Amino acid sequence: MVSVSVIMFLIGLAAIPWIQNFLHLEAKTPILIMLVQLAFLLILPVFLGVIQGLHRFAAFGICGSSVSLVRFLSCLLFVLALGWGVNGALLSGTIGAMIAIGFTLFFLRDILVIPKGKIPHGIFSEMRRYSLPVFLSTTLVMVLGNLDIVLVKHYCTPEEAGLYSIAAILGRIALFLPGVLIVVLFPEASRAQATGKEDSRILWVSLGMTALLGGGFALACTLWPEQIIILLFGEKYQAGAELLKIISFAMAMLAVANVIFTYSMARSEFKFLWPLAIGVAMMLILIFNFHDSALIIAKMVLYSIGLILAGTFSWYILRSRSPFLSP
């Protein structure tokens, strides 16, 4: 994974001029800091995955929350105290990732000192077969959750991009709020698969709780969008209220779909990639053709995620009835 991080960092370095031009940036320093942060964030999930697989959920929570806590405290220092602006905010994220990696190594210290045993025959081939669809799924979900901000920055005015970013930051709470359920769902579903059990109960419980948490937040954003924005960011950003309504609802739907993605990956079932890939392609095509305003782009994201959720849910319901849809 370290080699992958280095490769991605080098590719990013080569692409700096293009990134700078695409995002209309005057300085290269934010891009450099972002690339360093990306390198650490590519390594972190490997250690977190081991902790999750060992069912050490308390340690997982500490490591995961440390990223946000350190980022927040670092922002207070770099942005408010030292006045480093965007560079300070990005640097705080990098430090947060580094600290989280340190925590994961601490909680895995008993594993790291275990003498090396004989690696089972064919394990690397099995890992390659499994990692490709997982990589595709993770990448596509990240595109859905982040690329719209980049495209708004490219196509829209700075004022609209600023409002969209505020709405996106808040709206994505509907996606990340139920994230703790995914932490438990994946290892439990994997264990059920290993023992030959269907045990879809945990899936439906996770779907219901995700819909309740994510949908509840989206509902609050629909009922009181101006109040939420003013409370957290001030009155000058309240024009992003309509954007917040749309984005929060879209992210709540993505959170529900992500539960099915996670459950399916834990059981080595990957046909859900078809509706996911089609939805992402639809989003990109729509935004490339309809981007007159940030509001239109937000609606394109909403329509695409709605298609993904409908397609994924339909696949899961019908998969046991059709040989083509079954794993």
DRENKOLLO-942828 format. One line per 10 residues: number of its first residue (from 1); their letters; for each residue x, y, z of C-alpha. Coordinates in steps of 0.05 Angstrom, whole numbers, always signed. Each point is the difference from the previous one (the first is absolute). Example, Ala and Ser with C-alpha at 12.3 -4.5 7.8 and 13.67 -1.06 7.14 Angstrom:
// residues 2
1) as) +246 -90 +156  +27 +69 -13
//
This chain:
// residues 327
1) mvsvsvimfl) +0 +0 +0  +59 +46 +13  +23 -10 -72  -70 +18 -25  +1 +64 +42  +68 +19 -29  -24 -13 -71  -63 +42 +10  +42 +55 +31  +47 +1 -60
11) iglaaipwiq) -58 +0 -49  -30 +58 +38  +65 +38 -3  +1 -8 -75  -72 +22 -6  +7 +63 +43  -2 +49 -59  -64 -33 -26  -32 -1 +69  +19 +73 +11
21) nflhleaktp) -31 +21 -66  -63 -43 +8  -15 +28 +70  +21 +71 -18  +52 +2 +56  +55 +52 +3  +47 -38 +47  +28 -71 -2  +10 -8 +75  -72 -23 +16
31) ilimlvqlaf) +7 -54 -53  +66 -25 +29  -29 -4 +70  -61 -36 -27  +44 -51 -35  +39 -15 +64  -66 -7 +37  -26 -47 -53  +63 -44 +7  -14 -10 +74
41) llilpvflgv) -74 -9 -10  +14 -57 -49  +40 -37 +54  -47 +13 +59  -58 -45 -24  +46 -60 -3  +13 +3 +75  -71 +19 +16  -24 -60 -40  +42 -47 +42
51) iqglhrfaaf) -27 +31 +64  -71 -6 -27  +11 -72 -21  +24 -17 +71  -65 +30 +28  +39 +51 +41  -54 +52 -9  +21 +43 +59  +70 +7 -30  -31 +12 -68
61) gicgssvslv) -42 +56 +28  +60 +33 +34  +42 -4 -63  -56 +27 -44  -21 +56 +46  +72 +21 +11  +3 +24 -73  -57 +49 +12  +23 +21 +69  +72 +13 -20
71) rflscllfvl) -24 +35 -63  -45 +46 +41  +54 +17 +51  +52 +10 -54  -48 +47 -37  -7 +42 +63  +76 +7 +1  +16 +7 -73  -61 +39 -25  -23 +41 +59
81) algwgvngal) +64 +10 +39  +52 +2 -55  -45 +23 -57  +25 -50 -51  -68 -3 -35  -13 -56 -50  +70 -27 +7  -9 -6 +75  -67 -36 -8  +31 -50 -49
91) lsgtigamia) +61 -10 +44  -45 -16 +59  -32 -56 -39  +69 -28 -17  +20 +1 +73  -65 -33 +20  +13 -58 -48  +71 -8 +26  -23 -2 +73  -55 -50 -17
101) igftlfflrd) +52 -46 -33  +41 +5 +64  -61 -22 +41  -14 -59 -46  +71 -24 +7  -6 +5 +76  -64 -41 +2  +30 -52 -47  +66 -6 +37  -17 -71 +23
111) ilvipkgkip) -12 -20 -72  +62 +32 -28  +47 -40 +46  -30 -68 -17  +52 -43 -36  -14 -9 -74  -35 -64 -18  -8 -37 -65  -44 +37 -48  -57 -43 -27
121) hgifsemrry) +7 -21 -73  -39 +45 -47  -15 +54 +51  +30 +56 -44  -41 -22 -60  -63 +1 +42  +18 +69 +27  +9 +27 -71  -66 -28 -22  -35 +31 +59
131) slpvflsttl) +37 +66 +2  -17 +22 -71  -76 +4 +9  +9 +30 +70  +46 +52 -30  -51 +16 -53  -56 +5 +50  +39 +45 +47  +23 +45 -57  -71 +8 -27
141) vmvlgnldiv) -29 +17 +68  +56 +51 +10  -17 +30 -68  -72 +7 +21  +18 +31 +66  +54 +48 -23  +6 +13 -74  -60 +46 -4  +37 +52 +42  +58 -2 -48
151) lvkhyctpee) -46 +8 -60  -38 +58 +32  +67 +33 +13  +16 -9 -74  -66 +20 -32  -31 +51 +47  +19 +68 +28  +41 +4 +64  -61 +24 +38  -41 -60 -22
161) aglysiaail) +58 -47 +14  +6 +28 +70  -74 -10 +15  +1 -69 -30  +60 -19 +43  -36 +22 +63  -62 -38 -19  +41 -62 -18  +38 +1 +66  -66 +0 +38
171) grialflpgv) -37 -46 -47  +52 -54 +4  -15 -8 +74  -60 -42 -24  +51 -47 -33  +51 -4 +56  -47 +2 +60  -22 -73 -9  +71 -21 -16  +10 -35 +66
181) livvlfpeas) -51 -52 -22  +44 -19 -59  +58 -13 +48  -41 -56 +33  -37 -24 -62  +61 -21 -42  +34 -48 +49  -67 -29 +23  -22 -13 -72  +68 -30 -16
191) raqatgkeds) -4 -47 +59  -70 -21 -21  +25 -14 -70  +59 -41 +26  -47 -43 +42  -49 -10 -58  -56 +42 +31  -44 +48 -39  -17 +42 +61  -28 +61 -36
201) rilwvslgmt) -29 +25 +66  +61 +44 +14  -8 +30 -70  -72 +20 +11  +15 +28 +69  +58 +40 -29  -43 +25 -57  -55 +22 +48  +47 +36 +48  +38 +32 -58
211) allgggfala) -65 +26 -30  -21 +25 +68  +66 +37 +15  +16 +25 -70  -72 +13 -19  -13 +34 +66  +58 +48 -11  -22 +13 -72  -70 +15 +26  +28 +50 +49
221) ctlwpeqiii) +39 +33 -57  -64 +3 -40  -41 +32 +56  +52 +48 +27  +55 +10 -52  +11 +74 +12  +2 -8 +75  +51 -56 -4  +46 +38 -47  -5 +65 +40
231) llfgekyqag) +14 -38 +65  +63 -33 -27  +27 +48 -53  -35 +67 +8  -53 +39 -37  +41 +15 -62  -5 -73 -21  -75 -9 +9  -9 +5 -76  +24 -72 -2
241) aellkiisfa) -63 -25 +34  -31 -29 -63  +65 -35 -16  +2 -30 +71  -70 -30 -9  +20 -36 -64  +69 -23 +20  -20 -26 +69  -56 -41 -31  +47 -27 -53
251) mamlavanvi) +52 -20 +52  -53 -34 +43  -19 -43 -60  +73 -15 -13  +9 -21 +73  -57 -50 -8  +29 -27 -65  +69 -5 +32  -28 -48 +52  -18 -48 -56
261) ftysmarsef) +68 +11 -33  +35 -18 +65  -43 -60 +15  +10 -27 -71  +75 +10 +1  +5 -36 +67  -34 -59 -34  +43 +6 -64  -60 +20 -42  +16 +55 -49
271) kflwplaigv) -58 +5 -50  -20 +65 +35  +58 +32 -38  -44 +4 -61  -52 +49 +27  +55 +37 +37  +43 +9 -62  -60 +18 -43  -22 +52 +51  +69 +31 +4
281) ammlilifnf) +5 +3 -76  -68 +32 -2  +21 +52 +50  +62 +19 -39  -37 +3 -66  -56 +43 +30  +48 +48 +34  +44 +7 -63  -62 +19 -39  -41 +39 +53
291) hdsaliiakm) +43 +44 +44  -29 +69 -6  -4 +8 +75  +19 -36 +64  -73 -15 +13  -6 -38 -66  +63 -40 +16  -29 -18 +68  -63 -25 -33  +41 -43 -49
301) vlysiglila) +34 -32 +60  -67 -12 +33  -30 -33 -62  +61 -44 -10  +3 -25 +72  -75 -13 -3  +11 -44 -60  +57 -36 +36  -42 -13 +62  -59 -26 -41
311) gtfswyilrs) +44 -44 -43  +40 -28 +59  -61 -14 +42  -35 -34 -59  +62 -43 -13  +2 -23 +72  -73 -17 +2  +1 -38 -66  +69 -33 +5  -25 -64 +31
321) rspflsp) -54 -8 -53  +43 +7 -62  +63 -39 -20  +26 +62 -34  -7 +43 +63  +25 -52 +49  +73 +2 +22
//
